[in-house]
Amino acid sequence: MKKGLKEFKEFIAKGNVLDMAVGVIIGGAFGKIVTSLVNDIFMPLLGLATGGADFSTKKVVLSPAVVEAGEVVKEESALLYGSFIQNIIDFLLIAICVFFFTKAITKAMDKFKKEEEKPEEPKGPTQEELLTEIRDLLKENK
Protein backbone atom coordinates (compact mmCIF):
# COMPACT_ATOMS: atom_id res chain seq x y z
CA MET A 1 0.00 0.00 0.00
CA LYS A 2 2.81 2.40 0.89
CA LYS A 3 4.65 1.59 -2.33
CA GLY A 4 1.54 2.33 -4.40
CA LEU A 5 0.99 5.61 -2.57
CA LYS A 6 4.63 6.58 -3.13
CA GLU A 7 4.35 5.80 -6.86
CA PHE A 8 1.17 7.87 -7.05
CA LYS A 9 2.91 10.84 -5.38
CA GLU A 10 5.78 10.56 -7.88
CA PHE A 11 3.29 10.43 -10.76
CA ILE A 12 1.52 13.56 -9.51
CA ALA A 13 4.82 15.36 -8.95
CA LYS A 14 5.99 14.78 -12.55
CA GLY A 15 3.49 17.32 -13.87
CA ASN A 16 1.79 14.91 -16.26
CA VAL A 17 -1.46 15.16 -14.34
CA LEU A 18 -1.38 18.96 -14.40
CA ASP A 19 -0.74 18.99 -18.15
CA MET A 20 -3.57 16.52 -18.67
CA ALA A 21 -5.95 18.58 -16.51
CA VAL A 22 -5.18 21.73 -18.47
CA GLY A 23 -5.76 19.82 -21.71
CA VAL A 24 -9.12 18.52 -20.51
CA ILE A 25 -10.26 21.99 -19.44
CA ILE A 26 -9.19 23.63 -22.70
CA GLY A 27 -10.68 20.72 -24.66
CA GLY A 28 -14.01 21.18 -22.89
CA ALA A 29 -14.05 24.88 -23.65
CA PHE A 30 -13.05 24.22 -27.26
CA GLY A 31 -15.84 21.65 -27.53
CA LYS A 32 -18.37 24.28 -26.44
CA ILE A 33 -17.08 26.69 -29.08
CA VAL A 34 -17.35 24.07 -31.81
CA THR A 35 -20.83 23.04 -30.64
CA SER A 36 -21.93 26.67 -30.80
CA LEU A 37 -20.38 27.02 -34.25
CA VAL A 38 -22.28 23.98 -35.49
CA ASN A 39 -25.61 24.80 -33.80
CA ASP A 40 -25.60 28.56 -34.39
CA ILE A 41 -23.82 28.91 -37.75
CA PHE A 42 -23.58 25.69 -39.78
CA MET A 43 -26.93 24.08 -39.02
CA PRO A 44 -29.01 27.20 -39.83
CA LEU A 45 -27.08 27.53 -43.12
CA LEU A 46 -27.68 23.84 -43.84
CA GLY A 47 -31.34 24.35 -42.97
CA LEU A 48 -31.50 27.30 -45.35
CA ALA A 49 -29.93 25.20 -48.11
CA THR A 50 -32.49 22.43 -47.51
CA GLY A 51 -35.52 24.71 -47.60
CA GLY A 52 -35.66 25.94 -44.02
CA ALA A 53 -35.42 22.54 -42.31
CA ASP A 54 -34.40 22.64 -38.64
CA PHE A 55 -32.18 19.61 -38.23
CA SER A 56 -32.31 19.65 -34.43
CA THR A 57 -35.99 18.60 -34.61
CA LYS A 58 -35.64 16.00 -37.35
CA LYS A 59 -36.67 12.56 -36.13
CA VAL A 60 -38.33 9.32 -37.06
CA VAL A 61 -41.09 8.44 -34.59
CA LEU A 62 -41.03 4.73 -33.76
CA SER A 63 -44.01 4.84 -31.43
CA PRO A 64 -46.09 7.95 -30.75
CA ALA A 65 -46.74 9.34 -27.31
CA VAL A 66 -49.86 8.09 -25.53
CA VAL A 67 -51.95 10.90 -24.06
CA GLU A 68 -55.00 10.25 -21.85
CA ALA A 69 -57.08 13.06 -20.40
CA GLY A 70 -54.45 15.63 -21.33
CA GLU A 71 -51.74 13.73 -19.47
CA VAL A 72 -48.83 11.95 -21.16
CA VAL A 73 -48.98 8.30 -20.13
CA LYS A 74 -46.19 7.08 -22.38
CA GLU A 75 -43.45 9.21 -23.98
CA GLU A 76 -42.85 8.89 -27.69
CA SER A 77 -39.99 6.75 -28.91
CA ALA A 78 -38.05 8.35 -31.75
CA LEU A 79 -34.76 8.25 -33.60
CA LEU A 80 -33.32 11.76 -33.41
CA TYR A 81 -31.28 11.69 -36.61
CA GLY A 82 -31.09 15.50 -36.80
CA SER A 83 -29.30 15.64 -33.48
CA PHE A 84 -27.06 12.80 -34.65
CA ILE A 85 -26.13 14.79 -37.78
CA GLN A 86 -25.22 17.78 -35.61
CA ASN A 87 -23.02 15.60 -33.40
CA ILE A 88 -21.27 14.15 -36.46
CA ILE A 89 -20.53 17.67 -37.71
CA ASP A 90 -19.25 18.59 -34.21
CA PHE A 91 -16.95 15.58 -34.25
CA LEU A 92 -15.65 16.28 -37.74
CA LEU A 93 -14.86 19.92 -36.93
CA ILE A 94 -13.06 18.96 -33.73
CA ALA A 95 -11.14 16.21 -35.56
CA ILE A 96 -10.09 18.65 -38.29
CA CYS A 97 -8.93 21.21 -35.72
CA VAL A 98 -7.00 18.58 -33.75
CA PHE A 99 -5.40 17.33 -36.99
CA PHE A 100 -4.18 20.79 -38.00
CA PHE A 101 -3.07 21.62 -34.45
CA THR A 102 -1.12 18.35 -34.22
CA LYS A 103 0.38 18.94 -37.65
CA ALA A 104 1.51 22.45 -36.64
CA ILE A 105 3.01 21.20 -33.36
CA THR A 106 4.84 18.36 -35.16
CA LYS A 107 6.22 20.79 -37.74
CA ALA A 108 7.41 23.15 -35.01
CA MET A 109 9.00 20.30 -33.07
CA ASP A 110 10.78 19.02 -36.21
CA LYS A 111 12.12 22.50 -36.90
CA PHE A 112 13.27 22.83 -33.30
CA LYS A 113 15.00 19.41 -33.43
CA LYS A 114 16.76 20.31 -36.69
CA GLU A 115 18.10 23.48 -35.09
CA GLU A 116 19.38 21.47 -32.11
CA GLU A 117 20.98 18.83 -34.32
CA LYS A 118 22.95 21.25 -36.49
CA PRO A 119 26.56 20.12 -36.47
CA GLU A 120 28.93 22.54 -34.87
CA GLU A 121 31.09 24.42 -37.29
CA PRO A 122 34.68 23.30 -37.12
CA LYS A 123 36.59 25.55 -34.81
CA GLY A 124 39.87 27.03 -35.78
CA PRO A 125 43.05 26.29 -33.92
CA THR A 126 43.36 27.53 -30.36
CA GLN A 127 45.65 30.37 -29.39
CA GLU A 128 48.15 27.92 -27.92
CA GLU A 129 48.21 25.88 -31.15
CA LEU A 130 48.84 29.02 -33.21
CA LEU A 131 51.65 30.15 -30.91
CA THR A 132 53.21 26.68 -31.03
CA GLU A 133 53.05 26.73 -34.83
CA ILE A 134 54.63 30.20 -34.98
CA ARG A 135 57.38 29.07 -32.61
CA ASP A 136 58.09 26.01 -34.72
CA LEU A 137 58.23 28.11 -37.90
CA LEU A 138 60.62 30.58 -36.26
CA LYS A 139 62.87 27.70 -35.17
CA GLU A 140 62.96 26.38 -38.73
CA ASN A 141 63.92 29.79 -40.17
CA LYS A 142 66.94 30.27 -37.87
RODO-2510 file (C-alpha; in nm, 4 decimals, decimal comma):
residues 142
     n   res          X          Y          Z
     1     m     0,0000     0,0000     0,0000
     2     k     0,2812     0,2398     0,0888
     3     k     0,4647     0,1588    -0,2332
     4     g     0,1541     0,2334    -0,4405
     5     l     0,0994     0,5615    -0,2566
     6     k     0,4631     0,6578    -0,3132
     7     e     0,4352     0,5800    -0,6859
     8     f     0,1170     0,7865    -0,7052
     9     k     0,2906     1,0837    -0,5379
    10     e     0,5780     1,0557    -0,7882
    11     f     0,3292     1,0429    -1,0758
    12     i     0,1519     1,3561    -0,9507
    13     a     0,4822     1,5360    -0,8951
    14     k     0,5987     1,4777    -1,2547
    15     g     0,3495     1,7318    -1,3865
    16     n     0,1787     1,4914    -1,6264
    17     v    -0,1461     1,5162    -1,4337
    18     l    -0,1384     1,8959    -1,4395
    19     d    -0,0742     1,8988    -1,8153
    20     m    -0,3571     1,6519    -1,8672
    21     a    -0,5947     1,8580    -1,6510
    22     v    -0,5182     2,1733    -1,8473
    23     g    -0,5758     1,9817    -2,1714
    24     v    -0,9121     1,8520    -2,0508
    25     i    -1,0262     2,1993    -1,9438
    26     i    -0,9186     2,3627    -2,2702
    27     g    -1,0675     2,0721    -2,4663
    28     g    -1,4011     2,1175    -2,2889
    29     a    -1,4051     2,4882    -2,3652
    30     f    -1,3052     2,4219    -2,7261
    31     g    -1,5845     2,1648    -2,7526
    32     k    -1,8367     2,4281    -2,6441
    33     i    -1,7079     2,6690    -2,9079
    34     v    -1,7349     2,4067    -3,1808
    35     t    -2,0829     2,3040    -3,0645
    36     s    -2,1929     2,6665    -3,0797
    37     l    -2,0376     2,7020    -3,4249
    38     v    -2,2280     2,3984    -3,5487
    39     n    -2,5607     2,4796    -3,3795
    40     d    -2,5600     2,8555    -3,4391
    41     i    -2,3820     2,8905    -3,7747
    42     f    -2,3583     2,5689    -3,9782
    43     m    -2,6931     2,4084    -3,9020
    44     p    -2,9010     2,7202    -3,9831
    45     l    -2,7083     2,7528    -4,3121
    46     l    -2,7677     2,3842    -4,3839
    47     g    -3,1344     2,4352    -4,2971
    48     l    -3,1503     2,7301    -4,5351
    49     a    -2,9927     2,5201    -4,8106
    50     t    -3,2493     2,2432    -4,7505
    51     g    -3,5522     2,4712    -4,7603
    52     g    -3,5664     2,5936    -4,4020
    53     a    -3,5416     2,2544    -4,2307
    54     d    -3,4402     2,2641    -3,8642
    55     f    -3,2176     1,9609    -3,8231
    56     s    -3,2315     1,9652    -3,4428
    57     t    -3,5986     1,8604    -3,4609
    58     k    -3,5641     1,5999    -3,7346
    59     k    -3,6670     1,2559    -3,6131
    60     v    -3,8331     0,9317    -3,7058
    61     v    -4,1094     0,8441    -3,4586
    62     l    -4,1030     0,4728    -3,3756
    63     s    -4,4009     0,4837    -3,1428
    64     p    -4,6092     0,7953    -3,0752
    65     a    -4,6743     0,9339    -2,7308
    66     v    -4,9862     0,8090    -2,5534
    67     v    -5,1954     1,0896    -2,4056
    68     e    -5,4997     1,0255    -2,1848
    69     a    -5,7081     1,3063    -2,0395
    70     g    -5,4454     1,5629    -2,1334
    71     e    -5,1741     1,3733    -1,9465
    72     v    -4,8835     1,1951    -2,1160
    73     v    -4,8982     0,8302    -2,0130
    74     k    -4,6186     0,7085    -2,2376
    75     e    -4,3448     0,9209    -2,3977
    76     e    -4,2850     0,8886    -2,7689
    77     s    -3,9989     0,6748    -2,8907
    78     a    -3,8053     0,8349    -3,1747
    79     l    -3,4762     0,8247    -3,3601
    80     l    -3,3319     1,1762    -3,3409
    81     y    -3,1279     1,1690    -3,6610
    82     g    -3,1087     1,5502    -3,6803
    83     s    -2,9296     1,5644    -3,3475
    84     f    -2,7064     1,2804    -3,4648
    85     i    -2,6125     1,4789    -3,7784
    86     q    -2,5225     1,7782    -3,5610
    87     n    -2,3024     1,5604    -3,3404
    88     i    -2,1267     1,4153    -3,6460
    89     i    -2,0530     1,7672    -3,7708
    90     d    -1,9247     1,8586    -3,4210
    91     f    -1,6948     1,5584    -3,4246
    92     l    -1,5648     1,6276    -3,7743
    93     l    -1,4862     1,9918    -3,6934
    94     i    -1,3058     1,8959    -3,3731
    95     a    -1,1141     1,6206    -3,5561
    96     i    -1,0094     1,8650    -3,8290
    97     c    -0,8930     2,1213    -3,5723
    98     v    -0,7000     1,8581    -3,3750
    99     f    -0,5404     1,7333    -3,6993
   100     f    -0,4185     2,0789    -3,8001
   101     f    -0,3073     2,1623    -3,4451
   102     t    -0,1125     1,8354    -3,4218
   103     k     0,0378     1,8943    -3,7649
   104     a     0,1513     2,2446    -3,6638
   105     i     0,3010     2,1198    -3,3359
   106     t     0,4838     1,8363    -3,5160
   107     k     0,6223     2,0788    -3,7743
   108     a     0,7409     2,3154    -3,5011
   109     m     0,9002     2,0296    -3,3071
   110     d     1,0777     1,9025    -3,6206
   111     k     1,2122     2,2503    -3,6897
   112     f     1,3271     2,2825    -3,3295
   113     k     1,5002     1,9415    -3,3434
   114     k     1,6759     2,0313    -3,6693
   115     e     1,8103     2,3484    -3,5089
   116     e     1,9377     2,1471    -3,2115
   117     e     2,0984     1,8830    -3,4323
   118     k     2,2955     2,1255    -3,6491
   119     p     2,6559     2,0119    -3,6466
   120     e     2,8928     2,2545    -3,4871
   121     e     3,1092     2,4418    -3,7289
   122     p     3,4675     2,3296    -3,7117
   123     k     3,6589     2,5550    -3,4808
   124     g     3,9872     2,7027    -3,5780
   125     p     4,3055     2,6291    -3,3917
   126     t     4,3360     2,7534    -3,0358
   127     q     4,5650     3,0371    -2,9386
   128     e     4,8151     2,7922    -2,7924
   129     e     4,8214     2,5879    -3,1148
   130     l     4,8845     2,9024    -3,3209
   131     l     5,1647     3,0155    -3,0906
   132     t     5,3213     2,6681    -3,1033
   133     e     5,3050     2,6732    -3,4833
   134     i     5,4630     3,0201    -3,4984
   135     r     5,7379     2,9066    -3,2611
   136     d     5,8094     2,6006    -3,4720
   137     l     5,8229     2,8115    -3,7901
   138     l     6,0619     3,0577    -3,6261
   139     k     6,2870     2,7698    -3,5167
   140     e     6,2955     2,6381    -3,8733
   141     n     6,3920     2,9791    -4,0168
   142     k     6,6937     3,0273    -3,7873
***
